[in-house]
Amino acid sequence: MVPPFYTMIHIGTLIKKELQRQERSVTWFANKLCCERTNVYSIFKRESIDTALLLRISSILHHNFFQYYIKELRGCDFYST
């Protein structure tokens, strides 16, 4: 069960918005990721993502996508920072 404080981060939407903010094309992004454009559209639909892939995406777009999860953790009782 999902705790009541938890709001789902739709990481694919955040990646898509950042790509659009940078005015980069899906083709450009697919080339940087060494994948097909269809894979990029699949990433945009994801609510969660593998951390290694998220690290690659963060590096390519020069944007720390992990920050959204850190913000979410700060609302948790067990987060000590």
mmJSON file of the N, C-alpha and C atoms, coordinates in Angstrom:
{"data_MODEL":{"atom_site":{
"group_PDB":["ATOM","ATOM","ATOM","ATOM","ATOM","ATOM","ATOM","ATOM","ATOM","ATOM","ATOM","ATOM","ATOM","ATOM","ATOM","ATOM","ATOM","ATOM","ATOM","ATOM","ATOM","ATOM","ATOM","ATOM","ATOM","ATOM","ATOM","ATOM","ATOM","ATOM","ATOM","ATOM","ATOM","ATOM","ATOM","ATOM","ATOM","ATOM","ATOM","ATOM","ATOM","ATOM","ATOM","ATOM","ATOM","ATOM","ATOM","ATOM","ATOM","ATOM","ATOM","ATOM","ATOM","ATOM","ATOM","ATOM","ATOM","ATOM","ATOM","ATOM","ATOM","ATOM","ATOM","ATOM","ATOM","ATOM","ATOM","ATOM","ATOM","ATOM","ATOM","ATOM","ATOM","ATOM","ATOM","ATOM","ATOM","ATOM","ATOM","ATOM","ATOM","ATOM","ATOM","ATOM","ATOM","ATOM","ATOM","ATOM","ATOM","ATOM","ATOM","ATOM","ATOM","ATOM","ATOM","ATOM","ATOM","ATOM","ATOM","ATOM","ATOM","ATOM","ATOM","ATOM","ATOM","ATOM","ATOM","ATOM","ATOM","ATOM","ATOM","ATOM","ATOM","ATOM","ATOM","ATOM","ATOM","ATOM","ATOM","ATOM","ATOM","ATOM","ATOM","ATOM","ATOM","ATOM","ATOM","ATOM","ATOM","ATOM","ATOM","ATOM","ATOM","ATOM","ATOM","ATOM","ATOM","ATOM","ATOM","ATOM","ATOM","ATOM","ATOM","ATOM","ATOM","ATOM","ATOM","ATOM","ATOM","ATOM","ATOM","ATOM","ATOM","ATOM","ATOM","ATOM","ATOM","ATOM","ATOM","ATOM","ATOM","ATOM","ATOM","ATOM","ATOM","ATOM","ATOM","ATOM","ATOM","ATOM","ATOM","ATOM","ATOM","ATOM","ATOM","ATOM","ATOM","ATOM","ATOM","ATOM","ATOM","ATOM","ATOM","ATOM","ATOM","ATOM","ATOM","ATOM","ATOM","ATOM","ATOM","ATOM","ATOM","ATOM","ATOM","ATOM","ATOM","ATOM","ATOM","ATOM","ATOM","ATOM","ATOM","ATOM","ATOM","ATOM","ATOM","ATOM","ATOM","ATOM","ATOM","ATOM","ATOM","ATOM","ATOM","ATOM","ATOM","ATOM","ATOM","ATOM","ATOM","ATOM","ATOM","ATOM","ATOM","ATOM","ATOM","ATOM","ATOM","ATOM","ATOM","ATOM","ATOM","ATOM","ATOM","ATOM","ATOM","ATOM","ATOM","ATOM","ATOM","ATOM","ATOM"],
"id":[1,2,3,4,5,6,7,8,9,10,11,12,13,14,15,16,17,18,19,20,21,22,23,24,25,26,27,28,29,30,31,32,33,34,35,36,37,38,39,40,41,42,43,44,45,46,47,48,49,50,51,52,53,54,55,56,57,58,59,60,61,62,63,64,65,66,67,68,69,70,71,72,73,74,75,76,77,78,79,80,81,82,83,84,85,86,87,88,89,90,91,92,93,94,95,96,97,98,99,100,101,102,103,104,105,106,107,108,109,110,111,112,113,114,115,116,117,118,119,120,121,122,123,124,125,126,127,128,129,130,131,132,133,134,135,136,137,138,139,140,141,142,143,144,145,146,147,148,149,150,151,152,153,154,155,156,157,158,159,160,161,162,163,164,165,166,167,168,169,170,171,172,173,174,175,176,177,178,179,180,181,182,183,184,185,186,187,188,189,190,191,192,193,194,195,196,197,198,199,200,201,202,203,204,205,206,207,208,209,210,211,212,213,214,215,216,217,218,219,220,221,222,223,224,225,226,227,228,229,230,231,232,233,234,235,236,237,238,239,240,241,242,243],
"type_symbol":["N","C","C","N","C","C","N","C","C","N","C","C","N","C","C","N","C","C","N","C","C","N","C","C","N","C","C","N","C","C","N","C","C","N","C","C","N","C","C","N","C","C","N","C","C","N","C","C","N","C","C","N","C","C","N","C","C","N","C","C","N","C","C","N","C","C","N","C","C","N","C","C","N","C","C","N","C","C","N","C","C","N","C","C","N","C","C","N","C","C","N","C","C","N","C","C","N","C","C","N","C","C","N","C","C","N","C","C","N","C","C","N","C","C","N","C","C","N","C","C","N","C","C","N","C","C","N","C","C","N","C","C","N","C","C","N","C","C","N","C","C","N","C","C","N","C","C","N","C","C","N","C","C","N","C","C","N","C","C","N","C","C","N","C","C","N","C","C","N","C","C","N","C","C","N","C","C","N","C","C","N","C","C","N","C","C","N","C","C","N","C","C","N","C","C","N","C","C","N","C","C","N","C","C","N","C","C","N","C","C","N","C","C","N","C","C","N","C","C","N","C","C","N","C","C","N","C","C","N","C","C","N","C","C","N","C","C","N","C","C","N","C","C"],
"label_atom_id":["N","CA","C","N","CA","C","N","CA","C","N","CA","C","N","CA","C","N","CA","C","N","CA","C","N","CA","C","N","CA","C","N","CA","C","N","CA","C","N","CA","C","N","CA","C","N","CA","C","N","CA","C","N","CA","C","N","CA","C","N","CA","C","N","CA","C","N","CA","C","N","CA","C","N","CA","C","N","CA","C","N","CA","C","N","CA","C","N","CA","C","N","CA","C","N","CA","C","N","CA","C","N","CA","C","N","CA","C","N","CA","C","N","CA","C","N","CA","C","N","CA","C","N","CA","C","N","CA","C","N","CA","C","N","CA","C","N","CA","C","N","CA","C","N","CA","C","N","CA","C","N","CA","C","N","CA","C","N","CA","C","N","CA","C","N","CA","C","N","CA","C","N","CA","C","N","CA","C","N","CA","C","N","CA","C","N","CA","C","N","CA","C","N","CA","C","N","CA","C","N","CA","C","N","CA","C","N","CA","C","N","CA","C","N","CA","C","N","CA","C","N","CA","C","N","CA","C","N","CA","C","N","CA","C","N","CA","C","N","CA","C","N","CA","C","N","CA","C","N","CA","C","N","CA","C","N","CA","C","N","CA","C","N","CA","C","N","CA","C","N","CA","C","N","CA","C","N","CA","C","N","CA","C"],
"label_alt_id":[null,null,null,null,null,null,null,null,null,null,null,null,null,null,null,null,null,null,null,null,null,null,null,null,null,null,null,null,null,null,null,null,null,null,null,null,null,null,null,null,null,null,null,null,null,null,null,null,null,null,null,null,null,null,null,null,null,null,null,null,null,null,null,null,null,null,null,null,null,null,null,null,null,null,null,null,null,null,null,null,null,null,null,null,null,null,null,null,null,null,null,null,null,null,null,null,null,null,null,null,null,null,null,null,null,null,null,null,null,null,null,null,null,null,null,null,null,null,null,null,null,null,null,null,null,null,null,null,null,null,null,null,null,null,null,null,null,null,null,null,null,null,null,null,null,null,null,null,null,null,null,null,null,null,null,null,null,null,null,null,null,null,null,null,null,null,null,null,null,null,null,null,null,null,null,null,null,null,null,null,null,null,null,null,null,null,null,null,null,null,null,null,null,null,null,null,null,null,null,null,null,null,null,null,null,null,null,null,null,null,null,null,null,null,null,null,null,null,null,null,null,null,null,null,null,null,null,null,null,null,null,null,null,null,null,null,null,null,null,null,null,null,null],
"label_comp_id":["MET","MET","MET","VAL","VAL","VAL","PRO","PRO","PRO","PRO","PRO","PRO","PHE","PHE","PHE","TYR","TYR","TYR","THR","THR","THR","MET","MET","MET","ILE","ILE","ILE","HIS","HIS","HIS","ILE","ILE","ILE","GLY","GLY","GLY","THR","THR","THR","LEU","LEU","LEU","ILE","ILE","ILE","LYS","LYS","LYS","LYS","LYS","LYS","GLU","GLU","GLU","LEU","LEU","LEU","GLN","GLN","GLN","ARG","ARG","ARG","GLN","GLN","GLN","GLU","GLU","GLU","ARG","ARG","ARG","SER","SER","SER","VAL","VAL","VAL","THR","THR","THR","TRP","TRP","TRP","PHE","PHE","PHE","ALA","ALA","ALA","ASN","ASN","ASN","LYS","LYS","LYS","LEU","LEU","LEU","CYS","CYS","CYS","CYS","CYS","CYS","GLU","GLU","GLU","ARG","ARG","ARG","THR","THR","THR","ASN","ASN","ASN","VAL","VAL","VAL","TYR","TYR","TYR","SER","SER","SER","ILE","ILE","ILE","PHE","PHE","PHE","LYS","LYS","LYS","ARG","ARG","ARG","GLU","GLU","GLU","SER","SER","SER","ILE","ILE","ILE","ASP","ASP","ASP","THR","THR","THR","ALA","ALA","ALA","LEU","LEU","LEU","LEU","LEU","LEU","LEU","LEU","LEU","ARG","ARG","ARG","ILE","ILE","ILE","SER","SER","SER","SER","SER","SER","ILE","ILE","ILE","LEU","LEU","LEU","HIS","HIS","HIS","HIS","HIS","HIS","ASN","ASN","ASN","PHE","PHE","PHE","PHE","PHE","PHE","GLN","GLN","GLN","TYR","TYR","TYR","TYR","TYR","TYR","ILE","ILE","ILE","LYS","LYS","LYS","GLU","GLU","GLU","LEU","LEU","LEU","ARG","ARG","ARG","GLY","GLY","GLY","CYS","CYS","CYS","ASP","ASP","ASP","PHE","PHE","PHE","TYR","TYR","TYR","SER","SER","SER","THR","THR","THR"],
"label_asym_id":["A","A","A","A","A","A","A","A","A","A","A","A","A","A","A","A","A","A","A","A","A","A","A","A","A","A","A","A","A","A","A","A","A","A","A","A","A","A","A","A","A","A","A","A","A","A","A","A","A","A","A","A","A","A","A","A","A","A","A","A","A","A","A","A","A","A","A","A","A","A","A","A","A","A","A","A","A","A","A","A","A","A","A","A","A","A","A","A","A","A","A","A","A","A","A","A","A","A","A","A","A","A","A","A","A","A","A","A","A","A","A","A","A","A","A","A","A","A","A","A","A","A","A","A","A","A","A","A","A","A","A","A","A","A","A","A","A","A","A","A","A","A","A","A","A","A","A","A","A","A","A","A","A","A","A","A","A","A","A","A","A","A","A","A","A","A","A","A","A","A","A","A","A","A","A","A","A","A","A","A","A","A","A","A","A","A","A","A","A","A","A","A","A","A","A","A","A","A","A","A","A","A","A","A","A","A","A","A","A","A","A","A","A","A","A","A","A","A","A","A","A","A","A","A","A","A","A","A","A","A","A","A","A","A","A","A","A","A","A","A","A","A","A"],
"label_entity_id":["1","1","1","1","1","1","1","1","1","1","1","1","1","1","1","1","1","1","1","1","1","1","1","1","1","1","1","1","1","1","1","1","1","1","1","1","1","1","1","1","1","1","1","1","1","1","1","1","1","1","1","1","1","1","1","1","1","1","1","1","1","1","1","1","1","1","1","1","1","1","1","1","1","1","1","1","1","1","1","1","1","1","1","1","1","1","1","1","1","1","1","1","1","1","1","1","1","1","1","1","1","1","1","1","1","1","1","1","1","1","1","1","1","1","1","1","1","1","1","1","1","1","1","1","1","1","1","1","1","1","1","1","1","1","1","1","1","1","1","1","1","1","1","1","1","1","1","1","1","1","1","1","1","1","1","1","1","1","1","1","1","1","1","1","1","1","1","1","1","1","1","1","1","1","1","1","1","1","1","1","1","1","1","1","1","1","1","1","1","1","1","1","1","1","1","1","1","1","1","1","1","1","1","1","1","1","1","1","1","1","1","1","1","1","1","1","1","1","1","1","1","1","1","1","1","1","1","1","1","1","1","1","1","1","1","1","1","1","1","1","1","1","1"],
"label_seq_id":[1,1,1,2,2,2,3,3,3,4,4,4,5,5,5,6,6,6,7,7,7,8,8,8,9,9,9,10,10,10,11,11,11,12,12,12,13,13,13,14,14,14,15,15,15,16,16,16,17,17,17,18,18,18,19,19,19,20,20,20,21,21,21,22,22,22,23,23,23,24,24,24,25,25,25,26,26,26,27,27,27,28,28,28,29,29,29,30,30,30,31,31,31,32,32,32,33,33,33,34,34,34,35,35,35,36,36,36,37,37,37,38,38,38,39,39,39,40,40,40,41,41,41,42,42,42,43,43,43,44,44,44,45,45,45,46,46,46,47,47,47,48,48,48,49,49,49,50,50,50,51,51,51,52,52,52,53,53,53,54,54,54,55,55,55,56,56,56,57,57,57,58,58,58,59,59,59,60,60,60,61,61,61,62,62,62,63,63,63,64,64,64,65,65,65,66,66,66,67,67,67,68,68,68,69,69,69,70,70,70,71,71,71,72,72,72,73,73,73,74,74,74,75,75,75,76,76,76,77,77,77,78,78,78,79,79,79,80,80,80,81,81,81],
"pdbx_PDB_ins_code":[null,null,null,null,null,null,null,null,null,null,null,null,null,null,null,null,null,null,null,null,null,null,null,null,null,null,null,null,null,null,null,null,null,null,null,null,null,null,null,null,null,null,null,null,null,null,null,null,null,null,null,null,null,null,null,null,null,null,null,null,null,null,null,null,null,null,null,null,null,null,null,null,null,null,null,null,null,null,null,null,null,null,null,null,null,null,null,null,null,null,null,null,null,null,null,null,null,null,null,null,null,null,null,null,null,null,null,null,null,null,null,null,null,null,null,null,null,null,null,null,null,null,null,null,null,null,null,null,null,null,null,null,null,null,null,null,null,null,null,null,null,null,null,null,null,null,null,null,null,null,null,null,null,null,null,null,null,null,null,null,null,null,null,null,null,null,null,null,null,null,null,null,null,null,null,null,null,null,null,null,null,null,null,null,null,null,null,null,null,null,null,null,null,null,null,null,null,null,null,null,null,null,null,null,null,null,null,null,null,null,null,null,null,null,null,null,null,null,null,null,null,null,null,null,null,null,null,null,null,null,null,null,null,null,null,null,null,null,null,null,null,null,null],
"Cartn_x":[0.831,0.0,0.877,0.482,1.242,0.893,1.927,1.652,0.934,0.134,-0.647,0.183,1.432,2.275,2.913,2.84,3.553,2.759,3.369,2.759,3.583,2.922,3.634,4.33,5.604,6.4,6.318,5.829,5.796,7.061,8.115,9.427,9.459,8.69,8.659,8.162,7.139,6.608,7.646,8.36,9.392,10.53,10.91,11.962,11.495,10.266,9.715,9.663,9.214,9.134,10.513,11.512,12.86,13.416,13.167,13.61,12.972,11.691,10.99,11.522,11.782,12.311,13.637,14.442,15.736,15.617,14.394,14.13,14.962,15.033,15.736,14.707,15.091,14.174,14.27,13.242,13.229,14.335,14.559,15.623,16.989,17.231,18.497,18.678,17.633,17.688,17.909,17.229,17.403,18.842,19.406,20.805,21.749,21.515,22.364,22.232,21.028,20.793,21.181,21.512,21.834,20.656,19.487,18.29,17.398,16.307,15.338,14.39,13.798,12.835,11.67,11.258,10.142,10.469,11.736,12.152,12.024,12.31,12.187,10.723,9.835,8.407,7.95,8.552,8.263,8.73,9.882,10.4,9.438,8.904,7.968,6.722,6.347,5.154,5.411,6.667,7.017,6.78,6.193,6.046,7.293,8.04,9.285,10.331,11.593,12.678,13.879,14.648,15.878,16.856,17.526,18.414,19.599,20.121,21.248,20.814,19.615,19.092,18.818,18.279,18.01,19.308,20.359,21.664,22.162,22.012,22.407,21.599,20.298,19.425,19.788,20.041,20.446,21.721,22.653,23.928,23.728,22.937,22.695,22.004,21.008,20.233,20.793,21.868,22.464,21.403,20.629,19.532,19.445,19.456,19.405,17.964,17.551,16.197,16.011,17.093,17.001,16.475,16.587,16.138,14.659,13.873,12.428,12.159,12.982,12.831,13.349,14.411,14.944,13.906,13.255,12.202,11.092,10.753,9.707,10.139,11.408,11.933,11.96,12.168,12.221,10.904,9.843,8.54,8.322,9.27,9.131,9.715,9.119,9.599,10.997,11.335,12.609,13.78,13.526,14.583,15.286,16.583,17.307,18.098,18.11,18.92,18.157],
"Cartn_y":[-1.187,0.0,1.253,2.253,3.502,4.387,4.857,5.755,7.021,7.643,8.82,10.031,10.146,11.299,11.171,9.995,9.719,10.196,11.022,11.418,10.8,10.178,9.487,10.483,10.253,11.05,10.346,11.031,10.446,10.919,10.125,10.53,10.722,9.931,10.078,11.44,11.923,13.255,14.326,14.168,15.146,15.16,13.999,13.909,14.584,14.292,14.891,16.414,16.922,18.371,19.02,18.353,18.913,18.907,17.857,17.788,18.914,19.153,20.248,21.603,21.754,23.017,23.356,22.328,22.531,22.633,22.488,22.548,21.527,20.327,19.205,18.278,17.626,16.719,15.306,14.544,13.142,12.381,12.722,12.085,12.361,13.6,13.968,13.143,13.08,12.356,10.863,10.297,8.875,8.581,9.471,9.296,9.338,10.256,10.363,9.132,8.565,7.37,6.085,6.205,5.046,4.073,4.616,3.793,4.342,3.661,4.092,5.134,5.933,6.953,6.32,5.137,4.467,4.185,3.914,3.699,4.986,6.113,7.4,7.662,7.392,7.576,6.638,5.464,4.528,5.094,5.741,6.371,7.454,8.232,9.305,8.77,7.532,6.93,6.308,6.211,5.501,6.335,5.663,6.275,6.034,4.991,4.694,4.283,4.302,4.063,3.48,2.685,2.12,3.248,3.136,4.225,4.431,3.358,3.511,4.297,4.017,4.757,6.209,6.416,7.788,8.577,7.928,8.587,8.998,8.113,8.444,9.614,9.586,10.667,11.982,11.926,13.132,13.715,12.854,13.298,13.906,13.274,13.757,15.12,15.258,16.505,17.521,17.159,18.043,18.524,17.561,17.858,16.725,17.046,16.038,15.594,14.516,14.006,13.33,13.001,12.397,13.399,14.679,15.717,15.579,15.098,14.962,13.891,12.845,11.786,12.243,13.04,13.571,14.468,15.307,16.175,15.339,14.248,13.359,12.713,12.309,11.677,12.64,13.896,14.884,14.962,14.536,14.516,13.269,12.326,11.065,11.185,10.48,10.485,9.891,8.935,8.25,8.988,10.052,10.808,11.667,11.478,12.117,13.358,13.768,14.918,16.205],
"Cartn_z":[0.0,0.0,0.0,-0.736,-0.835,0.353,1.099,2.22,1.761,2.607,2.205,1.804,2.284,1.962,0.582,-0.004,-1.236,-2.448,-3.264,-4.529,-5.647,-6.567,-7.643,-8.549,-8.743,-9.668,-11.011,-12.024,-13.373,-14.08,-13.942,-14.42,-15.933,-16.662,-18.115,-18.55,-17.876,-18.18,-17.868,-16.767,-16.399,-17.416,-17.902,-18.919,-20.208,-20.611,-21.836,-21.72,-20.572,-20.373,-20.435,-19.851,-19.88,-21.304,-22.042,-23.436,-24.242,-24.019,-24.708,-24.257,-22.964,-22.449,-23.12,-23.362,-24.02,-25.541,-26.033,-27.474,-28.245,-27.672,-28.308,-28.938,-30.003,-30.691,-30.103,-30.347,-29.93,-30.663,-31.916,-32.7,-32.085,-31.69,-31.039,-29.771,-28.963,-27.702,-27.931,-28.899,-29.22,-29.651,-30.452,-30.877,-29.683,-28.768,-27.572,-26.683,-26.622,-25.806,-26.535,-27.819,-28.664,-28.717,-29.022,-29.138,-30.239,-30.48,-31.487,-30.894,-31.757,-31.309,-30.555,-30.969,-30.292,-28.829,-28.537,-27.143,-26.336,-26.958,-26.272,-25.929,-26.866,-26.581,-25.458,-25.392,-24.307,-22.965,-22.956,-21.733,-21.258,-22.177,-21.812,-21.108,-21.36,-20.762,-19.39,-18.991,-17.756,-16.498,-15.512,-14.191,-13.345,-13.669,-12.959,-13.99,-13.552,-14.501,-13.756,-14.444,-13.899,-13.556,-12.434,-12.004,-12.945,-13.532,-14.46,-15.695,-16.19,-17.335,-16.951,-15.769,-15.316,-15.17,-14.748,-14.644,-16.031,-17.021,-18.393,-18.924,-18.689,-19.157,-18.481,-17.187,-16.445,-17.026,-17.365,-17.928,-19.318,-20.143,-21.506,-21.49,-20.621,-20.583,-19.577,-18.895,-17.889,-16.898,-16.417,-15.49,-14.481,-13.205,-12.155,-11.902,-12.548,-12.364,-11.015,-10.34,-9.009,-7.98,-8.271,-7.336,-6.991,-7.927,-7.676,-6.621,-6.63,-5.634,-4.266,-4.257,-3.008,-2.342,-3.136,-2.587,-1.976,-2.636,-2.131,-0.818,-0.747,0.471,1.655,1.402,2.489,3.236,2.613,3.274,4.12,4.067,4.803,6.206,7.158,8.534,8.669,7.825,7.954,7.308,6.594,5.931,6.963,7.123,8.228,7.856,6.593,6.199,6.311],
"occupancy":[1.0,1.0,1.0,1.0,1.0,1.0,1.0,1.0,1.0,1.0,1.0,1.0,1.0,1.0,1.0,1.0,1.0,1.0,1.0,1.0,1.0,1.0,1.0,1.0,1.0,1.0,1.0,1.0,1.0,1.0,1.0,1.0,1.0,1.0,1.0,1.0,1.0,1.0,1.0,1.0,1.0,1.0,1.0,1.0,1.0,1.0,1.0,1.0,1.0,1.0,1.0,1.0,1.0,1.0,1.0,1.0,1.0,1.0,1.0,1.0,1.0,1.0,1.0,1.0,1.0,1.0,1.0,1.0,1.0,1.0,1.0,1.0,1.0,1.0,1.0,1.0,1.0,1.0,1.0,1.0,1.0,1.0,1.0,1.0,1.0,1.0,1.0,1.0,1.0,1.0,1.0,1.0,1.0,1.0,1.0,1.0,1.0,1.0,1.0,1.0,1.0,1.0,1.0,1.0,1.0,1.0,1.0,1.0,1.0,1.0,1.0,1.0,1.0,1.0,1.0,1.0,1.0,1.0,1.0,1.0,1.0,1.0,1.0,1.0,1.0,1.0,1.0,1.0,1.0,1.0,1.0,1.0,1.0,1.0,1.0,1.0,1.0,1.0,1.0,1.0,1.0,1.0,1.0,1.0,1.0,1.0,1.0,1.0,1.0,1.0,1.0,1.0,1.0,1.0,1.0,1.0,1.0,1.0,1.0,1.0,1.0,1.0,1.0,1.0,1.0,1.0,1.0,1.0,1.0,1.0,1.0,1.0,1.0,1.0,1.0,1.0,1.0,1.0,1.0,1.0,1.0,1.0,1.0,1.0,1.0,1.0,1.0,1.0,1.0,1.0,1.0,1.0,1.0,1.0,1.0,1.0,1.0,1.0,1.0,1.0,1.0,1.0,1.0,1.0,1.0,1.0,1.0,1.0,1.0,1.0,1.0,1.0,1.0,1.0,1.0,1.0,1.0,1.0,1.0,1.0,1.0,1.0,1.0,1.0,1.0,1.0,1.0,1.0,1.0,1.0,1.0,1.0,1.0,1.0,1.0,1.0,1.0,1.0,1.0,1.0,1.0,1.0,1.0],
"B_iso_or_equiv":[0.0,0.0,0.0,0.0,0.0,0.0,0.0,0.0,0.0,0.0,0.0,0.0,0.0,0.0,0.0,0.0,0.0,0.0,0.0,0.0,0.0,0.0,0.0,0.0,0.0,0.0,0.0,0.0,0.0,0.0,0.0,0.0,0.0,0.0,0.0,0.0,0.0,0.0,0.0,0.0,0.0,0.0,0.0,0.0,0.0,0.0,0.0,0.0,0.0,0.0,0.0,0.0,0.0,0.0,0.0,0.0,0.0,0.0,0.0,0.0,0.0,0.0,0.0,0.0,0.0,0.0,0.0,0.0,0.0,0.0,0.0,0.0,0.0,0.0,0.0,0.0,0.0,0.0,0.0,0.0,0.0,0.0,0.0,0.0,0.0,0.0,0.0,0.0,0.0,0.0,0.0,0.0,0.0,0.0,0.0,0.0,0.0,0.0,0.0,0.0,0.0,0.0,0.0,0.0,0.0,0.0,0.0,0.0,0.0,0.0,0.0,0.0,0.0,0.0,0.0,0.0,0.0,0.0,0.0,0.0,0.0,0.0,0.0,0.0,0.0,0.0,0.0,0.0,0.0,0.0,0.0,0.0,0.0,0.0,0.0,0.0,0.0,0.0,0.0,0.0,0.0,0.0,0.0,0.0,0.0,0.0,0.0,0.0,0.0,0.0,0.0,0.0,0.0,0.0,0.0,0.0,0.0,0.0,0.0,0.0,0.0,0.0,0.0,0.0,0.0,0.0,0.0,0.0,0.0,0.0,0.0,0.0,0.0,0.0,0.0,0.0,0.0,0.0,0.0,0.0,0.0,0.0,0.0,0.0,0.0,0.0,0.0,0.0,0.0,0.0,0.0,0.0,0.0,0.0,0.0,0.0,0.0,0.0,0.0,0.0,0.0,0.0,0.0,0.0,0.0,0.0,0.0,0.0,0.0,0.0,0.0,0.0,0.0,0.0,0.0,0.0,0.0,0.0,0.0,0.0,0.0,0.0,0.0,0.0,0.0,0.0,0.0,0.0,0.0,0.0,0.0,0.0,0.0,0.0,0.0,0.0,0.0,0.0,0.0,0.0,0.0,0.0,0.0],
"pdbx_formal_charge":[null,null,null,null,null,null,null,null,null,null,null,null,null,null,null,null,null,null,null,null,null,null,null,null,null,null,null,null,null,null,null,null,null,null,null,null,null,null,null,null,null,null,null,null,null,null,null,null,null,null,null,null,null,null,null,null,null,null,null,null,null,null,null,null,null,null,null,null,null,null,null,null,null,null,null,null,null,null,null,null,null,null,null,null,null,null,null,null,null,null,null,null,null,null,null,null,null,null,null,null,null,null,null,null,null,null,null,null,null,null,null,null,null,null,null,null,null,null,null,null,null,null,null,null,null,null,null,null,null,null,null,null,null,null,null,null,null,null,null,null,null,null,null,null,null,null,null,null,null,null,null,null,null,null,null,null,null,null,null,null,null,null,null,null,null,null,null,null,null,null,null,null,null,null,null,null,null,null,null,null,null,null,null,null,null,null,null,null,null,null,null,null,null,null,null,null,null,null,null,null,null,null,null,null,null,null,null,null,null,null,null,null,null,null,null,null,null,null,null,null,null,null,null,null,null,null,null,null,null,null,null,null,null,null,null,null,null,null,null,null,null,null,null],
"auth_seq_id":[1,1,1,2,2,2,3,3,3,4,4,4,5,5,5,6,6,6,7,7,7,8,8,8,9,9,9,10,10,10,11,11,11,12,12,12,13,13,13,14,14,14,15,15,15,16,16,16,17,17,17,18,18,18,19,19,19,20,20,20,21,21,21,22,22,22,23,23,23,24,24,24,25,25,25,26,26,26,27,27,27,28,28,28,29,29,29,30,30,30,31,31,31,32,32,32,33,33,33,34,34,34,35,35,35,36,36,36,37,37,37,38,38,38,39,39,39,40,40,40,41,41,41,42,42,42,43,43,43,44,44,44,45,45,45,46,46,46,47,47,47,48,48,48,49,49,49,50,50,50,51,51,51,52,52,52,53,53,53,54,54,54,55,55,55,56,56,56,57,57,57,58,58,58,59,59,59,60,60,60,61,61,61,62,62,62,63,63,63,64,64,64,65,65,65,66,66,66,67,67,67,68,68,68,69,69,69,70,70,70,71,71,71,72,72,72,73,73,73,74,74,74,75,75,75,76,76,76,77,77,77,78,78,78,79,79,79,80,80,80,81,81,81],
"auth_comp_id":["MET","MET","MET","VAL","VAL","VAL","PRO","PRO","PRO","PRO","PRO","PRO","PHE","PHE","PHE","TYR","TYR","TYR","THR","THR","THR","MET","MET","MET","ILE","ILE","ILE","HIS","HIS","HIS","ILE","ILE","ILE","GLY","GLY","GLY","THR","THR","THR","LEU","LEU","LEU","ILE","ILE","ILE","LYS","LYS","LYS","LYS","LYS","LYS","GLU","GLU","GLU","LEU","LEU","LEU","GLN","GLN","GLN","ARG","ARG","ARG","GLN","GLN","GLN","GLU","GLU","GLU","ARG","ARG","ARG","SER","SER","SER","VAL","VAL","VAL","THR","THR","THR","TRP","TRP","TRP","PHE","PHE","PHE","ALA","ALA","ALA","ASN","ASN","ASN","LYS","LYS","LYS","LEU","LEU","LEU","CYS","CYS","CYS","CYS","CYS","CYS","GLU","GLU","GLU","ARG","ARG","ARG","THR","THR","THR","ASN","ASN","ASN","VAL","VAL","VAL","TYR","TYR","TYR","SER","SER","SER","ILE","ILE","ILE","PHE","PHE","PHE","LYS","LYS","LYS","ARG","ARG","ARG","GLU","GLU","GLU","SER","SER","SER","ILE","ILE","ILE","ASP","ASP","ASP","THR","THR","THR","ALA","ALA","ALA","LEU","LEU","LEU","LEU","LEU","LEU","LEU","LEU","LEU","ARG","ARG","ARG","ILE","ILE","ILE","SER","SER","SER","SER","SER","SER","ILE","ILE","ILE","LEU","LEU","LEU","HIS","HIS","HIS","HIS","HIS","HIS","ASN","ASN","ASN","PHE","PHE","PHE","PHE","PHE","PHE","GLN","GLN","GLN","TYR","TYR","TYR","TYR","TYR","TYR","ILE","ILE","ILE","LYS","LYS","LYS","GLU","GLU","GLU","LEU","LEU","LEU","ARG","ARG","ARG","GLY","GLY","GLY","CYS","CYS","CYS","ASP","ASP","ASP","PHE","PHE","PHE","TYR","TYR","TYR","SER","SER","SER","THR","THR","THR"],
"auth_asym_id":["A","A","A","A","A","A","A","A","A","A","A","A","A","A","A","A","A","A","A","A","A","A","A","A","A","A","A","A","A","A","A","A","A","A","A","A","A","A","A","A","A","A","A","A","A","A","A","A","A","A","A","A","A","A","A","A","A","A","A","A","A","A","A","A","A","A","A","A","A","A","A","A","A","A","A","A","A","A","A","A","A","A","A","A","A","A","A","A","A","A","A","A","A","A","A","A","A","A","A","A","A","A","A","A","A","A","A","A","A","A","A","A","A","A","A","A","A","A","A","A","A","A","A","A","A","A","A","A","A","A","A","A","A","A","A","A","A","A","A","A","A","A","A","A","A","A","A","A","A","A","A","A","A","A","A","A","A","A","A","A","A","A","A","A","A","A","A","A","A","A","A","A","A","A","A","A","A","A","A","A","A","A","A","A","A","A","A","A","A","A","A","A","A","A","A","A","A","A","A","A","A","A","A","A","A","A","A","A","A","A","A","A","A","A","A","A","A","A","A","A","A","A","A","A","A","A","A","A","A","A","A","A","A","A","A","A","A","A","A","A","A","A","A"],
"auth_atom_id":["N","CA","C","N","CA","C","N","CA","C","N","CA","C","N","CA","C","N","CA","C","N","CA","C","N","CA","C","N","CA","C","N","CA","C","N","CA","C","N","CA","C","N","CA","C","N","CA","C","N","CA","C","N","CA","C","N","CA","C","N","CA","C","N","CA","C","N","CA","C","N","CA","C","N","CA","C","N","CA","C","N","CA","C","N","CA","C","N","CA","C","N","CA","C","N","CA","C","N","CA","C","N","CA","C","N","CA","C","N","CA","C","N","CA","C","N","CA","C","N","CA","C","N","CA","C","N","CA","C","N","CA","C","N","CA","C","N","CA","C","N","CA","C","N","CA","C","N","CA","C","N","CA","C","N","CA","C","N","CA","C","N","CA","C","N","CA","C","N","CA","C","N","CA","C","N","CA","C","N","CA","C","N","CA","C","N","CA","C","N","CA","C","N","CA","C","N","CA","C","N","CA","C","N","CA","C","N","CA","C","N","CA","C","N","CA","C","N","CA","C","N","CA","C","N","CA","C","N","CA","C","N","CA","C","N","CA","C","N","CA","C","N","CA","C","N","CA","C","N","CA","C","N","CA","C","N","CA","C","N","CA","C","N","CA","C","N","CA","C","N","CA","C","N","CA","C","N","CA","C","N","CA","C"],
"pdbx_PDB_model_num":[1,1,1,1,1,1,1,1,1,1,1,1,1,1,1,1,1,1,1,1,1,1,1,1,1,1,1,1,1,1,1,1,1,1,1,1,1,1,1,1,1,1,1,1,1,1,1,1,1,1,1,1,1,1,1,1,1,1,1,1,1,1,1,1,1,1,1,1,1,1,1,1,1,1,1,1,1,1,1,1,1,1,1,1,1,1,1,1,1,1,1,1,1,1,1,1,1,1,1,1,1,1,1,1,1,1,1,1,1,1,1,1,1,1,1,1,1,1,1,1,1,1,1,1,1,1,1,1,1,1,1,1,1,1,1,1,1,1,1,1,1,1,1,1,1,1,1,1,1,1,1,1,1,1,1,1,1,1,1,1,1,1,1,1,1,1,1,1,1,1,1,1,1,1,1,1,1,1,1,1,1,1,1,1,1,1,1,1,1,1,1,1,1,1,1,1,1,1,1,1,1,1,1,1,1,1,1,1,1,1,1,1,1,1,1,1,1,1,1,1,1,1,1,1,1,1,1,1,1,1,1,1,1,1,1,1,1,1,1,1,1,1,1]
}}}
